[in-house]
């Protein structure tokens, strides 16, 4: 019985040491060069970021359109008079004296209302463009933080998965050892059932951690737009 208890304590200490070591080394699991690649992919592929870029380009185009619209201030007009047309003639009963205008006649009309309105329109377009650029810059920062958060969570759960996998293997080993000891009469049924329950709990914990890992992986792939296996 003492031998069985000693075996359980030894394995438990080893598992606890492995778990503590994995937790202490989590910072060493962060690959910052790889993380930068993920951030670049997110900026390139994430739909919301693309929408922000398009809105910025549209605002920039609106500034150019507002500047060009200064041409609307000037409205040109013309009309054509044939050579035989008369603009004016003398009174009836007198010698006919007529003024003949021929060819194209041009005129220019300047709109004072539009003249004072255009500077405001251009200024407003520039302001909207600046706002769009600031919003894009702000979202770039938000997106970068979100990628980092998802990556750190992914690494954390991956590290935890390694620990849980080792715990499940150790529990399975302990259960096999307990079964042999029980069959040899070295331990009681209660001790065997306790280790069996521990192995079951370790298996359930591993399964839950695997699910959490898959969720973290999917979340990271969703924001970068590609599979992690495709990141070079």
PADO-740014 format. One record per residue (C-alpha): chain; x, y, z. Coordinates in nm, 3 decimals, decimal comma, padded with zeros to 5 digits. Layout:
BEGIN
+--------+---------+---------+---------+
! cadena !       x !       y !       z !
+--------+---------+---------+---------+
!      A !       X !       Y !       Z !
...
+--------+---------+---------+---------+
# end
This chain:
BEGIN
+--------+---------+---------+---------+
! cadena !       x !       y !       z !
+--------+---------+---------+---------+
!      A !  00,000 !  00,000 !  00,000 !
!      A !  00,283 !  00,238 !  00,091 !
!      A !  00,449 !  00,160 ! -00,243 !
!      A !  00,130 !  00,244 ! -00,431 !
!      A !  00,088 !  00,573 ! -00,243 !
!      A !  00,451 !  00,664 ! -00,311 !
!      A !  00,402 !  00,596 ! -00,683 !
!      A !  00,095 !  00,820 ! -00,694 !
!      A !  00,275 !  01,103 ! -00,514 !
!      A !  00,581 !  01,073 ! -00,740 !
!      A !  00,381 !  01,088 ! -01,060 !
!      A !  00,171 !  01,376 ! -00,926 !
!      A !  00,484 !  01,573 ! -00,843 !
!      A !  00,624 !  01,511 ! -01,191 !
!      A !  00,303 !  01,624 ! -01,355 !
!      A !  00,286 !  01,932 ! -01,135 !
!      A !  00,647 !  02,018 ! -01,218 !
!      A !  00,581 !  01,981 ! -01,592 !
!      A !  00,274 !  02,205 ! -01,566 !
!      A !  00,462 !  02,470 ! -01,367 !
!      A !  00,752 !  02,465 ! -01,613 !
!      A !  00,514 !  02,508 ! -01,909 !
!      A !  00,343 !  02,801 ! -01,741 !
!      A !  00,672 !  02,970 ! -01,656 !
!      A !  00,801 !  02,940 ! -02,013 !
!      A !  00,495 !  03,088 ! -02,183 !
!      A !  00,683 !  03,407 ! -02,275 !
!      A !  00,937 !  03,200 ! -02,459 !
!      A !  00,659 !  03,063 ! -02,678 !
!      A !  00,583 !  03,405 ! -02,830 !
!      A !  00,731 !  03,439 ! -03,179 !
!      A !  00,728 !  03,813 ! -03,251 !
!      A !  00,847 !  03,777 ! -03,609 !
!      A !  00,562 !  03,535 ! -03,675 !
!      A !  00,323 !  03,773 ! -03,497 !
!      A !  00,420 !  04,059 ! -03,731 !
!      A !  00,336 !  03,837 ! -04,028 !
!      A ! -00,007 !  03,773 ! -03,878 !
!      A ! -00,065 !  04,145 ! -03,829 !
!      A !  00,033 !  04,221 ! -04,189 !
!      A ! -00,204 !  03,951 ! -04,314 !
!      A ! -00,489 !  04,091 ! -04,107 !
!      A ! -00,433 !  04,441 ! -04,245 !
!      A ! -00,431 !  04,297 ! -04,595 !
!      A ! -00,724 !  04,055 ! -04,571 !
!      A ! -00,963 !  04,155 ! -04,293 !
!      A ! -01,283 !  04,292 ! -04,458 !
!      A ! -01,343 !  04,571 ! -04,208 !
!      A ! -00,995 !  04,709 ! -04,270 !
!      A ! -01,054 !  04,700 ! -04,645 !
!      A ! -01,377 !  04,895 ! -04,597 !
!      A ! -01,189 !  05,163 ! -04,405 !
!      A ! -00,935 !  05,195 ! -04,686 !
!      A ! -01,206 !  05,228 ! -04,950 !
!      A ! -01,382 !  05,496 ! -04,746 !
!      A ! -01,051 !  05,685 ! -04,722 !
!      A ! -00,997 !  05,666 ! -05,096 !
!      A ! -01,352 !  05,785 ! -05,157 !
!      A ! -01,298 !  06,083 ! -04,928 !
!      A ! -00,976 !  06,168 ! -05,109 !
!      A ! -01,156 !  06,156 ! -05,442 !
!      A ! -01,423 !  06,387 ! -05,300 !
!      A ! -01,155 !  06,650 ! -05,228 !
!      A ! -01,034 !  06,638 ! -05,589 !
!      A ! -01,391 !  06,660 ! -05,716 !
!      A ! -01,458 !  06,963 ! -05,495 !
!      A ! -01,151 !  07,142 ! -05,631 !
!      A ! -01,244 !  07,069 ! -05,991 !
!      A ! -01,596 !  07,199 ! -05,926 !
!      A ! -01,453 !  07,553 ! -05,920 !
!      A ! -01,504 !  07,539 ! -06,296 !
!      A ! -01,876 !  07,541 ! -06,227 !
!      A ! -01,843 !  07,906 ! -06,129 !
!      A ! -01,803 !  08,002 ! -06,492 !
!      A ! -02,089 !  07,931 ! -06,728 !
!      A ! -02,012 !  08,001 ! -07,091 !
!      A ! -02,276 !  08,045 ! -07,359 !
!      A ! -02,277 !  08,119 ! -07,728 !
!      A ! -02,510 !  08,156 ! -08,023 !
!      A ! -02,459 !  08,160 ! -08,399 !
!      A ! -02,587 !  08,429 ! -08,633 !
!      A ! -02,590 !  08,367 ! -09,007 !
!      A ! -02,449 !  08,644 ! -09,235 !
!      A ! -02,792 !  08,759 ! -09,354 !
!      A ! -02,948 !  08,816 ! -09,016 !
!      A ! -03,021 !  09,171 ! -08,895 !
!      A ! -02,981 !  09,286 ! -08,537 !
!      A ! -03,146 !  09,631 ! -08,586 !
!      A ! -03,299 !  09,845 ! -08,860 !
!      A ! -03,406 !  10,208 ! -08,908 !
!      A ! -03,763 !  10,327 ! -08,868 !
!      A ! -04,005 !  10,271 ! -09,151 !
!      A ! -04,009 !  10,541 ! -09,414 !
!      A ! -03,642 !  10,631 ! -09,371 !
!      A ! -03,330 !  10,507 ! -09,536 !
!      A ! -03,272 !  10,151 ! -09,429 !
!      A ! -02,964 !  10,125 ! -09,206 !
!      A ! -02,909 !  09,780 ! -09,058 !
!      A ! -02,645 !  09,631 ! -08,823 !
!      A ! -02,550 !  09,288 ! -08,937 !
!      A ! -02,392 !  09,040 ! -08,691 !
!      A ! -02,259 !  08,717 ! -08,826 !
!      A ! -02,073 !  08,414 ! -08,691 !
!      A ! -02,051 !  08,287 ! -08,331 !
!      A ! -02,126 !  08,519 ! -08,038 !
!      A ! -01,984 !  08,415 ! -07,694 !
!      A ! -02,078 !  08,515 ! -07,340 !
!      A ! -01,957 !  08,430 ! -06,986 !
!      A ! -02,173 !  08,426 ! -06,672 !
!      A ! -02,022 !  08,428 ! -06,321 !
!      A ! -02,234 !  08,298 ! -06,032 !
!      A ! -02,159 !  08,496 ! -05,710 !
!      A ! -02,348 !  08,246 ! -05,491 !
!      A ! -02,138 !  07,954 ! -05,607 !
!      A ! -01,822 !  08,165 ! -05,576 !
!      A ! -01,869 !  08,203 ! -05,200 !
!      A ! -01,995 !  07,846 ! -05,153 !
!      A ! -01,707 !  07,659 ! -05,319 !
!      A ! -01,433 !  07,730 ! -05,059 !
!      A ! -01,660 !  07,591 ! -04,789 !
!      A ! -01,734 !  07,282 ! -04,999 !
!      A ! -01,362 !  07,214 ! -05,054 !
!      A ! -01,285 !  07,271 ! -04,685 !
!      A ! -01,561 !  07,034 ! -04,584 !
!      A ! -01,433 !  06,765 ! -04,824 !
!      A ! -01,080 !  06,801 ! -04,684 !
!      A ! -01,211 !  06,771 ! -04,328 !
!      A ! -01,403 !  06,455 ! -04,415 !
!      A ! -01,089 !  06,311 ! -04,574 !
!      A ! -00,883 !  06,388 ! -04,263 !
!      A ! -01,145 !  06,222 ! -04,044 !
!      A ! -01,145 !  05,916 ! -04,270 !
!      A ! -00,764 !  05,894 ! -04,245 !
!      A ! -00,774 !  05,922 ! -03,865 !
!      A ! -01,044 !  05,656 ! -03,845 !
!      A ! -00,836 !  05,427 ! -04,067 !
!      A ! -00,525 !  05,485 ! -03,856 !
!      A ! -00,720 !  05,423 ! -03,537 !
!      A ! -00,867 !  05,102 ! -03,673 !
!      A ! -00,521 !  04,984 ! -03,780 !
!      A ! -00,420 !  05,011 ! -03,413 !
!      A ! -00,735 !  04,836 ! -03,294 !
!      A ! -00,684 !  04,558 ! -03,548 !
!      A ! -00,321 !  04,512 ! -03,445 !
!      A ! -00,418 !  04,480 ! -03,079 !
!      A ! -00,691 !  04,230 ! -03,166 !
!      A ! -00,449 !  04,013 ! -03,365 !
!      A ! -00,203 !  04,017 ! -03,074 !
!      A ! -00,477 !  03,927 ! -02,827 !
!      A ! -00,594 !  03,633 ! -03,036 !
!      A ! -00,238 !  03,516 ! -03,097 !
!      A ! -00,147 !  03,531 ! -02,726 !
!      A ! -00,463 !  03,338 ! -02,642 !
!      A ! -00,379 !  03,083 ! -02,912 !
!      A ! -00,026 !  03,032 ! -02,772 !
!      A ! -00,159 !  03,010 ! -02,415 !
!      A ! -00,414 !  02,742 ! -02,501 !
!      A ! -00,162 !  02,555 ! -02,717 !
!      A !  00,074 !  02,547 ! -02,421 !
!      A ! -00,209 !  02,434 ! -02,194 !
!      A ! -00,298 !  02,166 ! -02,447 !
!      A !  00,051 !  02,022 ! -02,420 !
!      A !  00,017 !  02,010 ! -02,042 !
!      A ! -00,329 !  01,854 ! -02,053 !
!      A ! -00,211 !  01,597 ! -02,306 !
!      A !  00,077 !  01,499 ! -02,080 !
!      A ! -00,157 !  01,482 ! -01,779 !
!      A ! -00,392 !  01,253 ! -01,972 !
!      A ! -00,104 !  01,025 ! -02,068 !
!      A !  00,023 !  01,016 ! -01,710 !
!      A ! -00,326 !  00,943 ! -01,577 !
!      A ! -00,362 !  00,661 ! -01,826 !
!      A ! -00,027 !  00,520 ! -01,715 !
!      A ! -00,130 !  00,547 ! -01,350 !
!      A ! -00,462 !  00,376 ! -01,424 !
!      A ! -00,287 !  00,085 ! -01,597 !
!      A ! -00,049 !  00,057 ! -01,305 !
!      A ! -00,339 !  00,067 ! -01,059 !
!      A ! -00,525 ! -00,202 ! -01,251 !
!      A ! -00,224 ! -00,432 ! -01,231 !
!      A ! -00,180 ! -00,356 ! -00,861 !
!      A ! -00,549 ! -00,421 ! -00,795 !
!      A ! -00,536 ! -00,754 ! -00,978 !
!      A ! -00,234 ! -00,849 ! -00,766 !
!      A ! -00,416 ! -00,745 ! -00,450 !
!      A ! -00,170 ! -00,465 ! -00,374 !
!      A ! -00,436 ! -00,190 ! -00,360 !
!      A ! -00,801 ! -00,176 ! -00,268 !
!      A ! -01,089 ! -00,128 ! -00,512 !
!      A ! -01,141 !  00,219 ! -00,371 !
!      A ! -00,788 !  00,322 ! -00,471 !
!      A ! -00,832 !  00,174 ! -00,818 !
!      A ! -01,161 !  00,358 ! -00,869 !
!      A ! -01,001 !  00,682 ! -00,752 !
!      A ! -00,731 !  00,657 ! -01,018 !
!      A ! -00,991 !  00,556 ! -01,274 !
!      A ! -01,190 !  00,867 ! -01,190 !
!      A ! -00,873 !  01,076 ! -01,217 !
!      A ! -00,800 !  00,935 ! -01,562 !
!      A ! -01,156 !  01,008 ! -01,673 !
!      A ! -01,132 !  01,365 ! -01,546 !
!      A ! -00,797 !  01,413 ! -01,721 !
!      A ! -00,950 !  01,288 ! -02,046 !
!      A ! -01,243 !  01,528 ! -02,017 !
!      A ! -01,009 !  01,816 ! -01,936 !
!      A ! -00,799 !  01,732 ! -02,241 !
!      A ! -01,108 !  01,722 ! -02,464 !
!      A ! -01,224 !  02,062 ! -02,340 !
!      A ! -00,879 !  02,210 ! -02,393 !
!      A ! -00,871 !  02,069 ! -02,747 !
!      A ! -01,202 !  02,242 ! -02,818 !
!      A ! -01,068 !  02,568 ! -02,674 !
!      A ! -00,759 !  02,533 ! -02,891 !
!      A ! -00,966 !  02,483 ! -03,206 !
!      A ! -01,174 !  02,790 ! -03,120 !
!      A ! -00,861 !  02,999 ! -03,063 !
!      A ! -00,714 !  02,873 ! -03,389 !
!      A ! -01,033 !  02,953 ! -03,582 !
!      A ! -01,050 !  03,301 ! -03,428 !
!      A ! -00,692 !  03,376 ! -03,529 !
!      A ! -00,740 !  03,243 ! -03,882 !
!      A ! -01,062 !  03,445 ! -03,918 !
!      A ! -00,889 !  03,775 ! -03,854 !
!      A ! -00,580 !  03,709 ! -04,068 !
!      A ! -00,784 !  03,568 ! -04,358 !
!      A ! -00,574 !  03,255 ! -04,418 !
!      A ! -00,501 !  02,919 ! -04,255 !
!      A ! -00,215 !  02,915 ! -04,007 !
!      A ! -00,059 !  02,634 ! -04,209 !
!      A ! -00,034 !  02,877 ! -04,504 !
!      A !  00,159 !  03,141 ! -04,307 !
!      A !  00,520 !  03,130 ! -04,421 !
+--------+---------+---------+---------+
# end
